[in-house]
């Protein structure tokens, strides 16, 4: 089976979409290649996102905050899936993605917006990481034989997963 490309979109592309990109690369085990981008990229990856990924032994080389325009033009990798991970990006007018990828909204709170001590802010990142990890693990376990309509329903359902279990993981 060919590697399937997955693009995670957010507004700033500094936290949630970056975590999701790393998680799909890790749990996709060569079956999926993760990408991330933002509608208004911050230009840098949040240092707490990088620290958290390192704590879990996930590679951080190559992770960068970038515009979704990189993935809408000629020569860009064709995406099989495009998931928005923040409400603002979900409500924005996205580019037209070549290849008609399956899309879904997997929204969750922005850990970069957390306030307080470094420990409190890291807790927000851990919670977001746990939610995204649960969703990514569920996604990569979907059967390859699902037709496009059934697959769309499944990825939509993943975005609505009850995330209470993730809150206890922090």
LOVOTOR-233993 format. One record per residue: residue in one letter; residue number from 1; x negated, y negated, z of N, C-alpha, C, O in turn. Coordinates in steps of 0.001 Angstrom, whole numbers, plus 500000, padded with zeros to 6 digits. Each point is the difference from the previous one (the first is absolute). Layout:
REM LOVOTOR-233993
 residuo num    n_x    n_y    n_z   ca_x   ca_y   ca_z    c_x    c_y    c_z    o_x    o_y    o_z
       A NUM      X      Y      Z      X      Y      Z      X      Y      Z      X      Y      Z
...
//
This chain:
REM LOVOTOR-233993
 residuo num    n_x    n_y    n_z   ca_x   ca_y   ca_z    c_x    c_y    c_z    o_x    o_y    o_z
       X   1 499158 501187 500000 500842 498813 500000 499114 498751 500000 498989 499947 500701
       X   2 501393 499068 498521 499248 498753 499924 500160 499201 501290 501020 500096 500682
       X   3 497967 499124 499638 500064 499129 501167 501073 498950 499741 500066 499421 498916
       X   4 500770 500341 502086 501059 499006 499879 499593 498726 500734 499501 500050 501124
       X   5 500717 498814 498228 499630 498705 500550 501147 499407 500806 501154 500015 499574
       X   6 498500 499458 501612 500995 499412 500899 499527 498595 500370 498890 499818 500500
       X   7 501969 499194 499246 499695 498614 500315 500871 499542 501170 501223 500127 499955
       X   8 498145 499344 501085 500700 499455 501156 499913 498483 499922 498913 499435 499882
       X   9 502238 499915 500185 500070 498552 499866 500431 499329 501295 500855 500499 500733
       X  10 498537 498376 499521 500370 499144 501114 499735 498572 499548 499518 499781 498888
       X  11 500786 499271 501941 499750 498616 499609 498510 499684 500062 499413 499587 499000
       X  12 499959 500605 502183 498611 499597 500189 498954 501035 499661 498828 499656 499848
       X  13 501564 501621 500027 499069 501098 499718 498775 499937 500915 498857 500018 499544
       X  14 501423 499907 501771 498892 499973 500958 500152 501036 501100 499038 500262 500721
       X  15 502142 500341 499433 500217 500923 501115 500797 501232 499566 499412 501042 499712
       X  16 501927 498848 500237 500853 501168 499728 499657 500706 498700 499806 501215 499989
       X  17 500119 498047 498927 499734 500630 498699 498598 500593 499957 499777 501018 499345
       X  18 499285 498357 501344 498634 500525 500087 499999 501325 500764 499380 500969 499563
       X  19 501314 499072 501577 500094 501244 500779 500629 501103 499155 499523 501135 499994
       X  20 501549 498525 499293 500690 501002 499178 499099 500522 498882 500006 501194 499701
       X  21 499227 497918 499686 499063 500420 498948 499015 501031 500546 499770 501036 499376
       X  22 499652 498681 501782 499038 500930 500606 500674 501311 500387 499425 501074 499819
       X  23 501779 498842 500706 500715 501213 500427 500359 500904 498827 499860 501219 500104
       X  24 500599 498213 498782 500361 500848 498854 498752 500642 499405 500047 501145 499548
       X  25 498840 498126 500449 498756 500606 499520 499594 501166 500899 499554 501039 499513
       X  26 500601 498786 501799 499615 501043 500951 500943 501210 499930 499553 501123 499770
       X  27 501731 498650 500426 500963 501105 500078 500390 500530 498625 500511 501115 499894
       X  28 499260 498115 499065 500319 500458 498646 499034 501038 499492 500263 500665 498998
       X  29 498614 499480 501688 499034 501074 499733 499705 500200 498515 500002 501128 499507
       X  30 499742 497763 499781 499655 500121 498593 501197 500092 499068 499833 499921 498783
       X  31 501361 500243 501752 501222 500046 499172 500530 498601 499718 500694 499770 499009
       X  32 498959 499279 501898 500476 498624 499878 498825 499044 500140 499062 500260 500753
       X  33 500997 498633 498516 499012 498934 500113 500749 498750 500434 500958 499582 499350
       X  34 498599 499828 501752 500666 498829 500541 499410 498698 499501 498799 499883 499761
       X  35 502080 499146 500090 499643 498634 499668 500865 499095 500869 501057 500413 500477
       X  36 498494 498367 499723 500819 499030 500714 499789 498633 499391 498966 499719 499395
       X  37 502043 499429 500780 499915 498649 499462 501039 499126 500687 500885 500488 500703
       X  38 498986 498218 499075 500937 499060 500592 500462 498961 499005 499324 499716 499012
       X  39 501845 499719 501265 500522 498937 499147 499233 498699 500243 499803 499208 499078
       X  40 499767 500578 502165 499178 498847 500372 498877 500505 500907 500035 499772 501209
       X  41 498968 500913 498216 498968 500642 500822 499230 499002 500857 499696 498886 499574
       X  42 500003 501545 501635 499252 499154 500941 498537 499857 499601 499338 499047 500413
       X  43 500150 501889 498790 498614 499918 499564 499040 500776 500876 498821 500125 499667
       X  44 501667 500402 501454 499153 500837 500860 500866 501002 500733 501171 499745 500282
       X  45 498240 501397 500023 500689 501037 500759 499916 499637 501477 498952 499572 500485
       X  46 502152 500600 500219 500023 499703 501429 498970 500880 500707 500002 501216 499808
       X  47 499120 498194 501005 498959 500775 500685 500555 501099 500909 499344 501025 500190
       X  48 501848 498780 500373 500578 501052 500845 500434 501197 499163 499945 501133 500477
       X  49 500482 498641 498296 500336 501109 499106 498746 500816 499695 500029 501230 500025
       X  50 498881 498080 499691 498730 500680 499707 499537 500786 501225 499594 501156 499880
       X  51 500465 498228 501285 499576 500670 501238 500834 501248 500264 499457 501046 500358
       X  52 501851 498851 499468 500875 501145 500243 499693 501144 499042 499924 501157 500414
       X  53 499901 498525 498317 499666 501049 499024 498683 500672 500369 499874 501219 499878
       X  54 499160 498012 500564 498717 500586 500431 500199 500905 501209 499392 501067 500080
       X  55 501454 498517 500864 500263 500824 501186 500566 501361 499615 499749 500995 500678
       X  56 501011 499048 498237 500585 501263 499549 499128 500705 498962 500414 500992 499399
       X  57 498369 498485 500396 499055 500648 499098 500352 499879 498531 499594 500837 499194
       X  58 501150 498139 500452 500387 499817 498602 499071 498978 499337 499633 499001 500618
       X  59 499994 501249 498139 499112 499076 499296 500642 498625 499835 501211 499883 499807
       X  60 497968 499096 500272 500483 498630 499820 499294 499306 498832 500383 498896 499612
       X  61 498599 501742 499834 499274 499403 498874 500958 499811 498829 500784 500891 499675
       X  62 499144 497966 499710 500828 499731 498834 501357 499400 500312 500685 499524 499095
       X  63 499720 500490 502176 501283 499390 500339 499855 498487 499925 499078 499423 500577
       X  64 501846 499941 498706 499949 498550 499879 501398 499467 499743 500865 500708 499484
       X  65 499342 498046 500878 501271 499319 499780 500015 499490 498557 499104 499270 499577
       X  66 501933 501130 499675 500044 499647 498582 501436 499737 499552 500961 500395 500659
       X  67 499154 498929 498207 501305 499655 499449 500617 501174 499254 499304 500818 499398
       X  68 502011 499238 500660 500689 501054 499249 499869 499801 498493 500284 500914 499225
       X  69 499289 497896 500358 499783 499751 498577 498947 500939 499408 500040 500309 498809
       X  70 499016 500145 502026 498970 500948 499536 500605 501288 499465 499397 500675 499166
       X  71 501800 499666 501315 500605 501280 499652 501131 499872 498984 500642 500989 499647
       X  72 499597 497787 499887 501086 499782 499051 499497 499736 498581 500785 499966 499053
       X  73 497918 499851 500810 499451 499633 498695 499453 501175 499225 499988 501131 500487
       X  74 499557 498596 498300 499396 501043 499168 498747 500564 500674 499244 499267 500638
       X  75 500552 502014 499215 498829 500643 500572 500155 500415 501454 499119 500662 500549
       X  76 501978 498963 500078 500231 500384 501395 500428 501463 500055 500600 500511 499054
       X  77 499090 500162 502058 500479 501378 500126 501530 500031 499963 500654 499122 500564
       X  78 499901 501862 498789 501453 500158 499955 500448 500610 501321 499475 501024 500435
       X  79 501498 498335 500192 500479 500459 501299 501145 500997 499834 500885 499826 499162
       X  80 499071 501211 501652 501088 500973 500056 501024 499596 501057 501188 500295 499876
       X  81 498327 499017 501174 500844 499555 501110 499582 498600 500403 498812 499677 499996
       X  82 502165 499484 500354 499742 498672 500544 500898 499825 501216 501225 500057 499892
       X  83 498153 499727 501272 500734 499842 501248 499706 498638 500608 498838 499625 500157
       X  84 502205 499639 500182 499821 498759 500746 500020 500352 501483 500810 500818 500438
       X  85 498304 498568 500328 499921 500287 501432 500351 498790 500852 499904 500053 501226
       X  86 500503 498851 498129 500486 498856 500768 501249 499455 499323 500151 500071 498780
       X  87 500738 499384 502041 501278 499527 499481 499837 498867 499009 500738 499929 499018
       X  88 498309 499185 501221 499826 498858 499107 499608 500471 498602 500557 499527 499009
       X  89 498492 501397 500902 499591 500510 498682 501152 500729 499320 500142 499946 498778
       X  90 500682 500739 502020 501126 500741 499427 501016 499061 499360 500664 500367 499030
       X  91 499460 498417 501512 500992 499067 499473 499440 499102 498893 500751 499251 499374
       X  92 497945 500819 500381 499388 499189 498951 500186 500658 498642 500239 501204 499899
       X  93 499647 497991 499073 500068 500513 498644 498665 500649 499664 499010 499312 499752
       X  94 500971 501999 500244 498764 500735 499718 499721 499989 498495 500912 499839 499190
       X  95 497823 500332 500452 499693 500173 498573 500685 501260 499472 500434 500856 500772
       X  96 499654 499241 497927 500503 501224 499384 498825 500959 499936 498978 499698 499384
       X  97 501163 501441 501245 498904 500968 500061 500058 500922 498798 501045 500587 499721
       X  98 497843 499549 499558 499970 500937 498873 500280 501427 500476 499617 500378 501107
       X  99 501041 500392 498067 500225 501410 500299 501225 500302 500825 500255 501172 500277
       X 100 500513 497849 500130 501229 500197 500768 499784 500855 501257 500566 501088 500112
       X 101 498625 498429 500827 499747 500780 501216 501241 500102 500885 500915 499181 499913
       X 102 499095 501827 500926 501033 500135 501025 499693 498943 501055 498858 499876 500443
       X 103 502152 499365 499960 499796 498936 500978 500861 500234 501237 501054 500634 499935
       X 104 498474 498841 501191 500776 500061 501245 499469 498939 500945 498883 499504 499853
       X 105 501947 500164 501119 499609 499039 501033 499731 500770 501287 500878 500691 500517
       X 106 497902 499181 499992 499586 500646 501246 499640 498931 501035 498930 500061 500606
       X 107 501940 498979 499594 499711 498864 500855 499707 500355 501450 500550 500952 500553
       X 108 498571 498257 500045 499691 500106 501421 499413 498681 500464 499534 499191 499197
       X 109 500497 500606 502110 499520 498745 500585 498524 499777 499681 499219 500946 499892
       X 110 500423 497785 499960 498633 499627 499661 499134 499978 501249 500205 499151 500867
       X 111 498836 501756 499251 499144 499993 501185 499112 498759 500065 499588 499591 501085
       X 112 500118 499813 497769 499161 498796 499976 500712 498807 500640 499358 499013 500359
       X 113 501955 501074 499783 500764 498915 500624 500053 500141 501522 500495 499107 500688
       X 114 499002 502003 499838 500028 500223 501456 499138 498961 500707 498964 499569 499493
       X 115 501487 500053 501666 499266 499012 500796 499553 500633 501302 500442 501092 500355
       X 116 498687 498224 500347 499513 500480 501284 498546 500399 499935 499259 499594 499105
       X 117 500350 501208 501862 498608 500448 500098 499654 500906 498822 500879 500467 499275
       X 118 497843 499765 500553 499558 500914 498945 500624 501375 500198 500390 500651 499031
       X 119 499706 499794 502223 500600 501310 500291 501473 500030 499577 500462 500999 499448
       X 120 500267 497929 500801 501417 499948 499615 500144 499965 498475 500886 500645 499439
       X 121 498252 498611 499910 500057 499941 498544 499613 501351 499400 500601 500431 499016
       X 122 498405 500238 501564 499601 501324 499500 501136 501003 500194 500180 500900 499180
       X 123 500584 498949 501897 501158 500875 500219 500986 499859 498839 500541 500997 499523
       X 124 499691 497778 500025 500892 499780 498857 499458 500694 498749 500769 500575 499229
       X 125 497917 499373 500568 499400 500688 498857 500137 501512 500139 500269 500687 499015
       X 126 499550 499837 502187 500154 501441 500225 501432 500457 499711 500216 501067 499426
       X 127 500748 498119 500976 501408 500342 499739 500283 500002 498499 500639 500921 499492
       X 128 498893 498062 499803 500195 499951 498550 499305 501189 499329 500556 500623 499096
       X 129 498240 499679 501350 499246 501130 499458 500785 501302 500197 500100 500809 499078
       X 130 500451 499393 502115 500738 501233 500294 501243 500121 499116 500301 501083 499498
       X 131 500417 497819 500312 501183 500015 499137 499597 500332 498567 500598 500873 499371
       X 132 498396 498438 500117 499553 500242 498631 499449 501404 499829 500240 500639 498975
       X 133 499027 499847 502009 499449 501351 499901 501119 501037 499919 499917 500950 499223
       X 134 501120 498866 501575 501131 500942 499979 500669 499976 498628 500331 501046 499439
       X 135 499863 497754 500032 500644 499881 498686 499131 500593 498895 500500 500716 499133
       X 136 498211 498990 500896 499095 500518 498974 499935 501528 500076 500056 500667 498967
       X 137 499831 499886 502217 499961 501466 500136 501274 500624 499439 499935 501015 499306
       X 138 501218 498395 500985 501263 500511 499475 500022 499902 498485 500427 500932 499318
       X 139 499116 497943 500156 499978 499781 498558 499129 501027 499281 500435 500579 499005
       X 140 498350 499658 501476 499095 500907 499281 500463 501455 500081 499521 500849 499249
       X 141 501408 499434 501659 500532 501360 500101 501210 500238 499105 500489 501127 499917
       X 142 500007 497821 499404 501136 500179 499100 499628 500995 498907 498856 500056 499548
       X 143 502113 500707 500050 499766 500996 498957 499734 499321 498658 500652 499019 499642
       X 144 498390 501519 499635 499643 499468 498691 501141 500140 498996 500085 499226 499046
       X 145 500794 501758 501164 501027 500314 499011 501230 499095 500078 500920 500153 499196
       X 146 499116 498917 501742 501161 499132 500090 500161 499191 498720 499025 499487 499450
       X 147 502216 500405 500083 500209 499143 498844 499946 498538 500444 500001 499718 501198
       X 148 499953 499370 497863 499805 498573 500280 501077 499448 500934 499682 499240 500915
       X 149 501576 501122 498875 501093 499494 500824 499895 500528 501430 500178 499246 500956
       X 150 499537 502033 499190 499850 500589 501334 498777 499421 500704 500031 499757 501206
       X 151 498900 500025 498048 498782 499426 500565 500265 498583 500507 499546 499631 501083
       X 152 501178 499588 498145 500343 498625 500405 500802 500032 501301 499734 499209 500906
       X 153 501219 501672 499195 500803 500112 501229 499124 500383 501187 500189 499483 501102
       X 154 498856 501419 498685 499105 500439 501069 499092 498868 500483 499841 499815 501206
       X 155 499558 499422 497864 499099 498929 500427 500766 498864 500656 499474 499335 500893
       X 156 501768 500430 498674 500843 499016 500692 500269 500452 501436 499949 499192 500927
       X 157 500333 502079 499252 500278 500543 501336 498769 499897 500900 500129 499709 501189
       X 158 498704 500522 498270 498775 499863 500790 499883 498577 500545 499584 499805 501142
       X 159 500776 499218 498058 499957 498612 500434 500993 499683 501105 499859 498994 500696
       X 160 501143 501858 499466 500993 499799 501061 499768 500913 501203 500826 500052 500912
       X 161 498057 500663 499089 499716 500936 501090 500070 499300 501340 499555 498861 500144
       X 162 501004 501824 500829 500062 499489 501358 498584 499978 500528 499335 501034 500066
       X 163 500208 497793 500309 498599 499848 500397 499802 500003 501508 498946 499588 500482
       X 164 502044 500867 500268 499863 500060 501447 498894 500955 500409 499301 499751 500982
       X 165 500531 501335 498282 498938 500949 500337 498631 499340 499902 499102 500300 500786
       X 166 500742 498807 498253 498717 499311 499840 499719 499059 501164 498847 499808 500386
       X 167 502206 499610 500167 499801 499092 501132 499411 500734 501185 499217 499428 500758
       X 168 501144 501818 499408 499453 500795 501098 498577 500445 499764 499316 500433 500928
       X 169 500224 499462 497809 498637 500447 499659 498955 498963 500366 498804 500280 499929
       X 170 501618 498547 500456 499024 498954 500263 499472 499996 501397 499168 499161 500342
//
